[in-house]
């Protein structure tokens, strides 16, 4: 790496000199990556702070098959932007990160892309967004937190940029490095507050649960991916059009290397299916290419002329409707959750969404599969009431 790529001191570390030049390196060769990793490993041992920050950029808004396009790393006061499109093997970097507690902000997507691309799971995940929410922050986006605690207003100019294009502009590079620049100062502030409020255990278990959710989601086989959110209310006729439209959209998006929503959004597909099911006319958007219009009209005609016995069927719910008693239990549990959350000055959903609490009630107030230990403890009074009531009714019957 040339002299002008030297890494300056972290401007947020007390006593560090403010950076007068670019304080990060852009790495697009394996030799440079290995050199930077070796230097950072030595710096890590010298400083003794085995924490690092990681963020990613991808191109899901611009291409059919999303891919990892940039890795932003902060470690031992050093910043690097690593180009995974140019460097296929980043194992040396991942091995370095495995020595550390890895901090993200809003880690779900990053963990998904890292696991999908490299099969890699950080040894220890920490998320400043989770920490912020557990401390009652209502504006928990990174830019909002940086502005509140440190003053600078982070640019959002490159938020929707195509990160697969090269060269990356100086504006994009500056945007990217800012995504990791402030994470450890935020972490220091948040961890201190979490400990003071006896919420550090909540934080650690929530971070572990997030990582497990990502792992489970990627390992689950996706049957019928065309069954988009909201499709459960459709009948076979509407489902048949939705399925055909989804398959057509996938083929067009793949052919043109476009993200699927650029062809037709899930919301549009669902609206067409509902309109078709209701017997209304289904016409493609006026702005579509002539070929797309012809193909879509043919799809509709094929479903109209198709054999209804071959149409997809609605998925039966595994459980019947709630009884009046169960609905009342859900309402009371949600009310208790809201009261506890208000006293803690955190969002109610952090103690369990209504859908989650419905699952708890359906399971007879068993919480192991649905709630974290600390969530169950906070809701224990209401949960015990449900268990006691269920036991009393069972004894009478």
C-alpha positions as CSV (number, residue, x, y, z in Angstrom):
1,X,0.0,0.0,0.0
2,X,1.3,3.4,-0.9
3,X,2.1,6.1,1.6
4,X,-1.1,8.1,0.8
5,X,-3.1,5.1,1.9
6,X,-1.7,5.2,5.5
7,X,-4.4,5.0,8.1
8,X,-4.8,8.0,10.4
9,X,-5.9,7.9,14.0
10,X,-9.5,7.4,14.8
11,X,-10.9,11.0,15.3
12,X,-13.3,9.8,18.0
13,X,-10.6,8.3,20.3
14,X,-9.8,10.7,23.1
15,X,-6.4,12.4,22.4
16,X,-6.2,11.3,18.8
17,X,-5.2,13.9,16.3
18,X,-7.9,14.9,13.8
19,X,-7.5,13.3,10.4
20,X,-6.3,15.8,7.8
21,X,-6.3,13.3,5.0
22,X,-8.2,10.2,4.0
23,X,-8.1,7.9,7.0
24,X,-9.0,4.6,5.2
25,X,-7.7,2.3,2.5
26,X,-9.5,0.8,-0.4
27,X,-8.3,-2.7,-0.9
28,X,-8.8,-4.6,-4.2
29,X,-5.9,-7.0,-4.3
30,X,-5.2,-10.1,-2.2
31,X,-1.7,-8.9,-1.5
32,X,-2.9,-5.6,-0.1
33,X,-5.6,-7.4,1.9
34,X,-3.1,-9.8,3.5
35,X,-0.7,-6.9,4.3
36,X,-3.5,-4.9,5.9
37,X,-4.7,-7.9,7.9
38,X,-1.2,-8.5,9.2
39,X,-0.7,-4.9,10.2
40,X,-4.2,-4.7,11.8
41,X,-3.5,-8.0,13.7
42,X,-0.4,-6.5,15.2
43,X,-2.2,-3.2,16.0
44,X,-5.0,-5.2,17.6
45,X,-2.5,-7.0,19.9
46,X,-0.9,-3.7,20.8
47,X,-4.2,-1.9,21.7
48,X,-5.7,-4.9,23.5
49,X,-9.3,-3.9,22.5
50,X,-10.6,-7.0,20.7
51,X,-13.6,-5.4,19.1
52,X,-14.1,-4.5,15.5
53,X,-16.8,-3.1,13.3
54,X,-18.2,-4.5,10.1
55,X,-20.7,-3.4,7.5
56,X,-21.6,-4.5,4.0
57,X,-22.9,-3.0,0.8
58,X,-24.8,-5.1,-1.9
59,X,-26.5,-4.4,-5.2
60,X,-30.0,-5.7,-4.5
61,X,-31.7,-2.5,-5.8
62,X,-30.0,-2.8,-9.2
63,X,-29.6,-6.5,-10.2
64,X,-31.6,-9.8,-10.2
65,X,-29.1,-11.8,-8.2
66,X,-27.8,-9.6,-5.4
67,X,-24.2,-10.0,-4.4
68,X,-21.8,-8.6,-1.8
69,X,-20.0,-5.6,-3.2
70,X,-18.1,-4.0,-0.3
71,X,-16.9,-4.9,3.1
72,X,-16.3,-2.0,5.5
73,X,-14.0,-2.8,8.4
74,X,-12.8,-0.9,11.5
75,X,-10.3,-2.5,13.8
76,X,-7.8,-1.1,16.2
77,X,-8.4,2.5,14.9
78,X,-7.8,1.4,11.3
79,X,-10.4,1.6,8.5
80,X,-10.5,-0.5,5.3
81,X,-13.0,-0.8,2.5
82,X,-12.5,-4.3,0.9
83,X,-13.6,-5.1,-2.6
84,X,-15.1,-8.7,-2.6
85,X,-15.8,-8.4,-6.3
86,X,-12.0,-8.2,-7.0
87,X,-10.9,-10.4,-4.1
88,X,-12.5,-13.8,-4.2
89,X,-10.7,-15.2,-1.1
90,X,-11.1,-13.0,2.0
91,X,-10.5,-15.8,4.5
92,X,-7.5,-14.0,6.0
93,X,-9.8,-11.1,6.9
94,X,-12.5,-13.4,8.3
95,X,-9.9,-15.1,10.4
96,X,-8.9,-11.8,11.9
97,X,-12.5,-10.9,12.6
98,X,-12.9,-14.2,14.4
99,X,-10.5,-13.0,17.0
100,X,-12.9,-10.2,17.8
101,X,-16.3,-9.2,19.1
102,X,-17.9,-8.0,15.8
103,X,-20.1,-4.9,16.0
104,X,-22.8,-4.1,13.4
105,X,-25.6,-1.7,13.2
106,X,-28.8,-3.5,12.0
107,X,-26.9,-6.7,11.5
108,X,-29.7,-8.9,10.0
109,X,-29.0,-8.2,6.3
110,X,-25.2,-8.1,6.8
111,X,-25.2,-11.5,8.6
112,X,-27.4,-12.9,5.8
113,X,-25.1,-11.8,3.0
114,X,-21.9,-12.9,4.8
115,X,-23.4,-16.3,5.5
116,X,-24.8,-16.7,2.0
117,X,-21.5,-15.5,0.3
118,X,-18.8,-17.0,2.5
119,X,-20.6,-19.5,4.8
120,X,-19.2,-17.4,7.6
121,X,-20.8,-16.7,11.0
122,X,-19.0,-14.2,13.3
123,X,-18.0,-15.8,16.6
124,X,-19.5,-13.0,18.6
125,X,-22.1,-10.6,17.2
126,X,-23.0,-7.3,18.7
127,X,-25.5,-4.8,17.3
128,X,-25.7,-1.1,18.2
129,X,-29.3,-0.9,16.8
130,X,-30.5,-3.6,19.3
131,X,-28.7,-1.7,22.1
132,X,-30.3,1.6,21.1
133,X,-33.8,0.1,21.1
134,X,-33.3,-1.7,24.5
135,X,-32.3,1.7,25.9
136,X,-35.5,3.4,24.6
137,X,-34.2,5.1,21.6
138,X,-37.1,5.7,19.2
139,X,-34.9,7.1,16.4
140,X,-32.4,4.2,16.1
141,X,-31.1,4.6,12.6
142,X,-27.3,5.1,12.5
143,X,-27.5,8.6,11.1
144,X,-30.0,9.7,13.8
145,X,-27.8,8.2,16.6
146,X,-24.6,9.8,15.2
147,X,-26.3,13.2,15.0
148,X,-27.8,12.9,18.5
149,X,-24.6,11.8,20.3
150,X,-21.7,13.2,18.2
151,X,-23.1,16.0,16.0
152,X,-22.1,15.1,12.4
153,X,-24.9,14.7,9.9
154,X,-24.1,11.6,7.8
155,X,-24.8,11.8,4.1
156,X,-27.4,9.5,2.7
157,X,-26.5,10.3,-0.9
158,X,-25.1,6.9,-1.6
159,X,-27.8,4.9,0.2
160,X,-29.4,3.5,-3.0
161,X,-26.3,3.6,-5.2
162,X,-25.2,0.6,-7.4
163,X,-22.3,-0.7,-5.3
164,X,-21.4,-3.2,-8.0
165,X,-20.1,-0.5,-10.3
166,X,-16.5,0.4,-10.5
167,X,-14.7,2.6,-9.8
168,X,-16.6,3.7,-6.6
169,X,-16.7,7.4,-6.3
170,X,-15.0,9.3,-3.4
171,X,-18.5,10.2,-2.1
172,X,-19.5,6.5,-2.0
173,X,-16.3,5.6,-0.3
174,X,-16.7,8.3,2.4
175,X,-20.3,7.2,2.9
176,X,-19.2,3.6,3.3
177,X,-16.5,4.2,5.9
178,X,-18.8,6.3,8.0
179,X,-21.0,3.2,8.4
180,X,-18.3,1.8,10.7
181,X,-16.6,4.9,11.9
182,X,-18.9,5.6,14.8
183,X,-19.9,2.2,15.9
184,X,-17.4,1.7,18.7
185,X,-18.0,5.1,20.3
186,X,-21.8,4.2,20.2
187,X,-21.0,0.8,21.6
188,X,-19.1,2.3,24.5
189,X,-21.9,4.7,25.4
190,X,-24.6,2.0,25.0
191,X,-22.9,-0.8,26.9
192,X,-22.3,1.6,29.8
193,X,-26.0,2.5,29.9
194,X,-27.1,-1.1,29.5
195,X,-25.0,-2.2,32.5
196,X,-26.3,0.7,34.6
197,X,-29.9,-0.3,33.8
198,X,-29.2,-4.0,34.3
199,X,-30.1,-4.7,30.6
200,X,-26.8,-6.1,29.3
201,X,-28.1,-9.6,29.5
202,X,-31.1,-8.6,27.4
203,X,-28.7,-7.2,24.9
204,X,-26.4,-10.2,24.7
205,X,-29.2,-12.7,24.4
206,X,-31.0,-10.6,21.8
207,X,-27.9,-10.4,19.7
208,X,-27.4,-14.2,19.9
209,X,-31.1,-14.7,19.0
210,X,-30.7,-12.5,15.9
211,X,-27.8,-14.5,14.6
212,X,-29.7,-17.8,15.2
213,X,-32.7,-16.4,13.4
214,X,-30.5,-15.6,10.3
215,X,-29.0,-19.1,10.4
216,X,-32.4,-20.8,10.7
217,X,-33.9,-18.7,8.0
218,X,-31.2,-19.5,5.5
219,X,-31.4,-23.2,6.3
220,X,-35.2,-23.5,6.0
221,X,-36.3,-24.8,2.6
222,X,-38.5,-22.3,0.9
223,X,-41.5,-24.0,-0.5
224,X,-43.7,-22.0,-2.9
225,X,-41.7,-18.7,-2.8
226,X,-44.4,-17.2,-4.9
227,X,-46.8,-17.2,-1.9
228,X,-46.0,-13.6,-1.1
229,X,-47.3,-11.8,2.0
230,X,-51.0,-11.3,1.7
231,X,-51.6,-14.3,-0.6
232,X,-53.2,-16.3,2.2
233,X,-56.5,-14.6,1.6
234,X,-56.6,-15.6,-2.1
235,X,-58.6,-18.5,-3.4
236,X,-57.4,-21.0,-6.1
237,X,-58.2,-18.8,-9.1
238,X,-56.3,-15.8,-7.7
239,X,-53.5,-18.1,-6.5
240,X,-53.1,-19.5,-10.0
241,X,-52.6,-16.0,-11.5
242,X,-50.3,-15.0,-8.7
243,X,-48.1,-18.1,-9.2
244,X,-48.0,-17.6,-13.0
245,X,-47.2,-13.9,-12.7
246,X,-44.5,-14.6,-10.2
247,X,-42.8,-17.2,-12.4
248,X,-43.0,-14.8,-15.4
249,X,-41.6,-11.9,-13.4
250,X,-38.6,-14.1,-12.2
251,X,-37.8,-15.0,-15.8
252,X,-38.0,-11.5,-17.1
253,X,-35.9,-10.1,-14.2
254,X,-33.3,-12.8,-14.7
255,X,-33.1,-12.1,-18.4
256,X,-32.8,-8.4,-18.0
257,X,-30.7,-8.5,-14.8
258,X,-33.2,-6.4,-13.0
259,X,-34.4,-6.6,-9.4
260,X,-37.8,-8.2,-9.4
261,X,-39.6,-5.1,-8.1
262,X,-38.5,-3.2,-11.2
263,X,-40.6,-5.5,-13.3
264,X,-43.6,-5.8,-11.0
265,X,-43.8,-5.5,-7.2
266,X,-45.3,-8.1,-4.9
267,X,-48.1,-5.5,-4.1
268,X,-48.9,-5.2,-7.8
269,X,-49.0,-8.9,-8.3
270,X,-51.3,-9.4,-5.4
271,X,-53.6,-6.6,-6.5
272,X,-53.9,-8.2,-10.0
273,X,-54.6,-11.6,-8.5
274,X,-57.4,-10.1,-6.2
275,X,-58.9,-8.2,-9.2
276,X,-58.8,-11.3,-11.4
277,X,-60.4,-13.4,-8.6
278,X,-63.2,-10.9,-8.3
279,X,-63.9,-11.1,-12.0
280,X,-62.6,-7.7,-12.9
281,X,-60.5,-6.8,-16.0
282,X,-56.7,-7.4,-15.7
283,X,-54.7,-5.1,-17.9
284,X,-50.9,-4.6,-17.8
285,X,-49.5,-1.2,-16.9
286,X,-49.4,1.4,-19.7
287,X,-45.7,2.0,-19.2
288,X,-44.7,-1.6,-19.8
289,X,-42.8,-2.7,-22.9
290,X,-45.0,-4.2,-25.7
291,X,-43.5,-7.6,-25.2
292,X,-44.1,-7.6,-21.5
293,X,-47.8,-6.6,-22.1
294,X,-48.3,-9.4,-24.6
295,X,-46.7,-12.0,-22.3
296,X,-48.8,-10.9,-19.3
297,X,-52.0,-10.9,-21.3
298,X,-51.2,-14.5,-22.4
299,X,-50.6,-15.5,-18.8
300,X,-54.1,-14.2,-17.9
301,X,-55.6,-16.1,-20.8
302,X,-53.8,-19.3,-19.9
303,X,-55.2,-19.2,-16.4
304,X,-58.7,-18.4,-17.7
305,X,-58.5,-21.4,-19.9
306,X,-56.7,-23.6,-17.4
307,X,-58.0,-26.6,-15.5
308,X,-59.2,-25.4,-12.1
309,X,-58.3,-28.8,-10.6
310,X,-54.6,-27.9,-11.2
311,X,-54.8,-24.5,-9.5
312,X,-52.9,-24.0,-6.2
313,X,-55.0,-24.3,-3.0
314,X,-55.0,-22.2,0.1
315,X,-52.8,-23.4,2.8
316,X,-54.8,-24.5,5.8
317,X,-53.9,-22.9,9.0
318,X,-52.4,-25.4,11.5
319,X,-54.7,-24.2,14.2
320,X,-58.3,-23.2,14.3
321,X,-59.7,-19.9,15.4
322,X,-59.1,-18.7,18.9
323,X,-61.8,-19.2,21.5
324,X,-63.3,-16.2,23.3
325,X,-61.2,-17.2,26.3
326,X,-58.0,-17.3,24.3
327,X,-58.7,-13.9,22.7
328,X,-59.2,-12.4,26.1
329,X,-56.0,-13.9,27.3
330,X,-54.1,-12.4,24.3
331,X,-55.6,-9.0,25.0
332,X,-54.7,-9.1,28.6
333,X,-51.2,-10.3,27.9
334,X,-50.7,-7.5,25.3
335,X,-52.0,-5.0,27.8
336,X,-49.6,-6.3,30.5
337,X,-46.8,-6.2,27.9
338,X,-47.6,-2.5,27.1
339,X,-47.7,-1.6,30.7
340,X,-44.3,-3.2,31.4
341,X,-42.8,-1.6,28.3
342,X,-44.0,1.8,29.2
343,X,-42.4,1.5,32.6
344,X,-39.1,0.6,31.0
345,X,-39.5,3.3,28.3
346,X,-39.0,0.8,25.5
347,X,-41.2,-0.3,22.5
348,X,-43.8,-2.9,23.4
349,X,-42.7,-5.1,20.4
350,X,-39.4,-5.7,22.1
351,X,-41.2,-7.8,24.7
352,X,-43.0,-9.8,21.9
353,X,-45.2,-8.9,19.0
354,X,-49.0,-9.6,19.2
355,X,-48.4,-12.5,16.8
356,X,-45.8,-14.0,19.1
357,X,-48.0,-13.6,22.1
358,X,-50.8,-15.3,20.3
359,X,-48.5,-18.3,19.8
360,X,-47.7,-18.2,23.5
361,X,-51.4,-18.3,24.4
362,X,-52.0,-21.1,21.9
363,X,-49.3,-23.1,23.5
364,X,-50.9,-22.7,26.9
365,X,-48.5,-20.0,28.0
366,X,-45.4,-22.1,27.2
367,X,-42.7,-19.6,26.2
368,X,-39.6,-21.6,25.4
369,X,-40.1,-21.6,21.6
370,X,-41.4,-18.0,21.3
371,X,-39.8,-15.7,23.9
372,X,-36.3,-15.1,25.3
373,X,-35.7,-15.7,28.9
374,X,-35.7,-12.1,29.9
375,X,-38.9,-11.4,28.0
376,X,-40.6,-14.3,29.8
377,X,-39.4,-13.0,33.1
378,X,-40.8,-9.5,32.5
379,X,-44.2,-11.0,31.4
380,X,-44.2,-13.7,34.1
381,X,-47.1,-12.3,36.2
382,X,-49.5,-12.3,33.2
383,X,-48.2,-15.7,32.0
384,X,-48.8,-17.3,35.4
385,X,-52.3,-16.0,35.4
386,X,-53.0,-17.7,32.1
387,X,-51.5,-21.0,33.3
388,X,-53.5,-20.9,36.5
389,X,-56.7,-20.2,34.6
390,X,-56.0,-23.0,32.2
391,X,-55.3,-25.4,35.0
392,X,-58.5,-24.4,36.8
393,X,-60.6,-24.9,33.7
394,X,-59.0,-28.3,33.0
395,X,-59.8,-29.4,36.6
396,X,-63.5,-28.5,36.2
397,X,-63.8,-30.2,32.8
